[in-house]
Amino acid sequence: MPKEIHPYTVLLRPLVTEKSTILAGQNQYVFEVARAANKMQIKQAVELAFSVHVKAVNVMNVRGRVRRFGHGPAAAPSWKKAIVTLSEGHKIELIEGV
């Protein structure tokens, strides 16, 4: 049984990159989400927060990169990314034009 997460704590931030702005033209939006969230929880959170209809959710775990800090290596934290596809005619205006 998956752990229940409040919908407003599922979405952490939108990811605004070159690739995500290209995907926005195809009705796909990219978010950093909570590590414990599943696809259904992400779908409910996006629909509640932006009043849109979600068609599909793709999720991937991004491993933290190992970098050098001072004398030794340190790992950046791992995180979860979600690509949300909206139905035709729906848009998220908050991310448009950023």
Backbone bond lengths (Angstrom), bond angles and torsions (degrees), N, CA, C in turn:
res aa  C-N    CA-C-N  psi(-1)  N-CA   C-N-CA  omega(-1)  CA-C   N-CA-C  phi
1 M - - - 1.452 - - 1.531 109.23 -
2 P 1.354 118.67 121.40 1.460 120.14 -179.17 1.523 111.47 -69.21
3 K 1.317 114.39 149.50 1.458 120.97 179.61 1.523 109.69 -71.09
4 E 1.343 116.58 135.67 1.456 120.98 178.58 1.530 109.86 -76.24
5 I 1.333 115.69 131.02 1.457 122.73 178.94 1.519 107.13 -123.41
6 H 1.317 116.99 137.88 1.463 120.25 176.79 1.525 108.78 -63.99
7 P 1.347 118.35 135.55 1.481 120.59 -175.87 1.520 114.74 -56.16
8 Y 1.336 117.69 -30.97 1.461 118.84 -178.57 1.522 113.15 -77.91
9 T 1.322 118.50 -9.28 1.461 120.30 176.45 1.522 112.01 -101.35
10 V 1.322 117.80 -1.13 1.470 121.27 -179.53 1.524 110.43 -75.32
11 L 1.333 117.27 -50.29 1.467 121.35 -178.62 1.516 109.27 -84.01
12 L 1.326 117.00 119.47 1.458 120.55 -179.35 1.527 111.95 -91.01
13 R 1.333 116.74 -46.85 1.465 119.92 178.62 1.514 108.93 -167.51
14 P 1.336 117.77 152.29 1.464 119.65 172.29 1.532 109.29 -77.57
15 L 1.312 116.38 145.62 1.462 120.75 176.57 1.520 108.31 -98.16
16 V 1.321 116.39 118.22 1.452 121.62 -179.40 1.524 107.07 -109.62
17 T 1.314 115.76 98.47 1.455 122.63 177.90 1.519 108.05 -129.60
18 E 1.306 116.13 176.25 1.458 119.82 178.38 1.524 110.96 -62.50
19 K 1.321 116.50 -42.23 1.460 120.44 179.68 1.527 111.55 -67.46
20 S 1.332 117.55 -38.96 1.462 119.55 -178.71 1.527 112.01 -69.26
21 T 1.333 118.16 -31.46 1.463 119.54 176.46 1.527 110.99 -70.99
22 I 1.324 117.74 -32.02 1.464 121.07 174.34 1.524 109.86 -67.19
23 L 1.339 116.78 -42.48 1.456 121.26 178.94 1.524 112.22 -65.83
24 A 1.346 117.62 -29.48 1.465 120.60 179.28 1.521 110.88 -62.25
25 G 1.313 117.93 -28.80 1.463 121.44 175.85 1.516 112.47 -69.89
26 Q 1.324 117.06 -17.06 1.467 122.45 178.65 1.529 111.30 -105.73
27 N 1.345 117.26 20.79 1.470 123.33 -179.08 1.526 112.79 63.14
28 Q 1.330 117.84 32.47 1.453 122.12 176.37 1.522 108.34 -121.48
29 Y 1.332 115.80 134.25 1.456 121.67 -177.81 1.523 109.04 -126.46
30 V 1.328 116.39 144.13 1.463 122.07 -172.96 1.528 109.12 -112.78
31 F 1.345 115.72 132.53 1.459 122.15 -179.75 1.514 109.90 -132.53
32 E 1.333 115.90 149.88 1.460 120.92 164.31 1.518 105.45 -88.19
33 V 1.332 116.50 129.34 1.463 120.99 -175.40 1.527 109.99 -123.12
34 A 1.328 115.52 167.77 1.461 121.29 178.44 1.523 110.01 -63.12
35 R 1.319 116.80 143.26 1.470 121.71 -177.62 1.518 112.18 -61.94
36 A 1.326 118.22 -30.12 1.463 121.82 -176.04 1.528 112.50 -87.90
37 A 1.320 118.87 -4.63 1.467 121.87 -175.72 1.524 111.31 -77.85
38 N 1.343 115.40 142.79 1.463 120.18 174.77 1.534 109.19 -107.15
39 K 1.334 116.84 -179.75 1.457 121.13 -174.05 1.532 112.56 -62.57
40 M 1.318 117.28 -40.93 1.464 120.05 -178.77 1.530 110.89 -66.22
41 Q 1.326 117.38 -39.52 1.457 120.37 178.87 1.524 111.49 -67.40
42 I 1.333 117.05 -36.89 1.462 121.19 177.56 1.521 109.68 -66.51
43 K 1.332 117.23 -42.61 1.463 121.39 179.07 1.527 110.63 -60.64
44 Q 1.328 117.26 -47.25 1.464 121.20 179.83 1.525 111.30 -63.10
45 A 1.324 117.83 -39.37 1.459 121.38 -178.78 1.527 111.37 -66.24
46 V 1.339 117.71 -41.99 1.467 120.84 180.00 1.522 109.97 -67.75
47 E 1.332 117.20 -42.96 1.463 120.12 179.45 1.524 111.48 -63.84
48 L 1.317 117.47 -38.36 1.457 121.20 179.74 1.529 111.60 -71.85
49 A 1.320 117.35 -43.18 1.463 121.40 -174.57 1.530 112.93 -73.39
50 F 1.335 117.88 -35.73 1.464 120.77 -172.30 1.527 114.25 -116.50
51 S 1.327 119.03 -0.95 1.473 123.88 179.70 1.527 111.53 54.48
52 V 1.316 116.18 52.67 1.466 122.91 178.29 1.523 108.52 -128.17
53 H 1.353 116.44 170.08 1.459 121.37 176.50 1.523 108.39 -106.42
54 V 1.331 116.96 121.78 1.462 122.58 -178.10 1.520 109.20 -90.65
55 K 1.327 115.43 128.84 1.459 121.74 179.53 1.527 111.16 -88.90
56 A 1.348 117.87 -42.95 1.466 121.60 -177.56 1.527 109.63 -154.68
57 V 1.337 115.05 155.73 1.460 121.95 176.66 1.523 108.39 -132.17
58 N 1.315 116.66 126.10 1.462 122.32 173.57 1.528 107.41 -112.49
59 V 1.334 115.91 134.48 1.460 121.26 -174.43 1.519 109.47 -124.96
60 M 1.342 115.59 142.01 1.460 119.49 175.26 1.522 109.55 -144.08
61 N 1.316 115.35 145.84 1.453 122.15 175.21 1.513 108.44 -93.00
62 V 1.321 116.61 126.85 1.462 122.43 -179.65 1.522 107.78 -104.62
63 R 1.320 116.05 120.05 1.462 120.06 179.97 1.519 110.15 -77.40
64 G 1.326 115.02 142.80 1.459 120.31 178.46 1.516 110.64 -70.01
65 R 1.323 115.50 140.70 1.457 119.98 -179.74 1.521 110.73 -80.62
66 V 1.311 115.80 148.05 1.463 121.28 175.72 1.521 107.52 -89.98
67 R 1.333 115.31 125.31 1.457 121.20 -179.93 1.520 108.75 -128.88
68 R 1.322 115.50 166.55 1.461 119.68 177.08 1.523 108.89 -96.74
69 F 1.328 115.19 127.80 1.453 121.92 173.43 1.520 106.95 -125.95
70 G 1.305 116.83 110.83 1.459 120.43 -178.39 1.514 111.17 70.03
71 H 1.328 116.84 -121.37 1.456 121.16 -173.94 1.522 114.23 -90.95
72 G 1.312 118.27 -12.45 1.454 118.02 -174.94 1.513 112.78 -144.43
73 P 1.316 115.70 173.19 1.464 119.40 -179.99 1.524 111.75 -77.06
74 A 1.318 115.35 151.49 1.463 122.46 174.90 1.515 107.23 -142.60
75 A 1.308 116.41 144.45 1.461 120.58 -177.14 1.522 110.13 -99.85
76 A 1.334 115.95 132.92 1.461 120.57 170.87 1.535 107.37 -71.70
77 P 1.309 118.49 150.65 1.469 119.14 -176.76 1.521 112.42 -67.63
78 S 1.331 115.81 147.72 1.456 121.60 174.67 1.521 108.97 -76.43
79 W 1.349 116.93 156.00 1.451 121.21 -178.49 1.516 110.26 -150.43
80 K 1.323 117.06 170.92 1.462 122.33 -177.06 1.522 109.21 -116.37
81 K 1.333 115.37 136.36 1.457 122.24 -178.81 1.522 108.77 -118.67
82 A 1.340 116.39 139.90 1.463 121.53 178.49 1.521 109.06 -125.75
83 I 1.344 115.53 133.11 1.456 121.88 173.26 1.523 106.06 -107.23
84 V 1.337 115.67 115.40 1.459 122.06 -174.73 1.518 108.80 -104.95
85 T 1.334 116.72 124.34 1.457 122.73 177.32 1.519 108.43 -99.89
86 L 1.329 115.88 126.10 1.460 121.00 179.94 1.521 110.40 -96.77
87 S 1.344 115.62 157.03 1.456 121.23 176.20 1.527 109.64 -68.96
88 E 1.337 115.80 161.72 1.463 121.05 179.23 1.522 110.45 -58.48
89 G 1.322 116.18 138.87 1.447 121.59 178.17 1.519 114.42 88.54
90 H 1.321 119.23 -7.24 1.458 122.38 179.15 1.524 109.28 -104.65
91 K 1.332 115.78 141.75 1.464 122.11 177.98 1.510 109.00 -142.42
92 I 1.322 115.55 156.88 1.459 121.75 172.69 1.533 105.98 -107.03
93 E 1.325 116.07 105.09 1.468 120.97 -174.43 1.526 113.04 -71.96
94 L 1.329 117.12 -23.24 1.446 120.86 -178.35 1.528 111.75 -61.57
95 I 1.322 116.89 -35.48 1.457 121.58 -175.84 1.528 111.69 -90.95
96 E 1.322 118.05 -22.65 1.454 121.41 -177.72 1.522 111.29 -61.60
97 G 1.306 118.05 135.00 1.448 122.92 174.43 1.516 115.21 74.86
98 V 1.329 118.11 14.94 1.471 120.71 179.43 1.502 108.82 -81.51
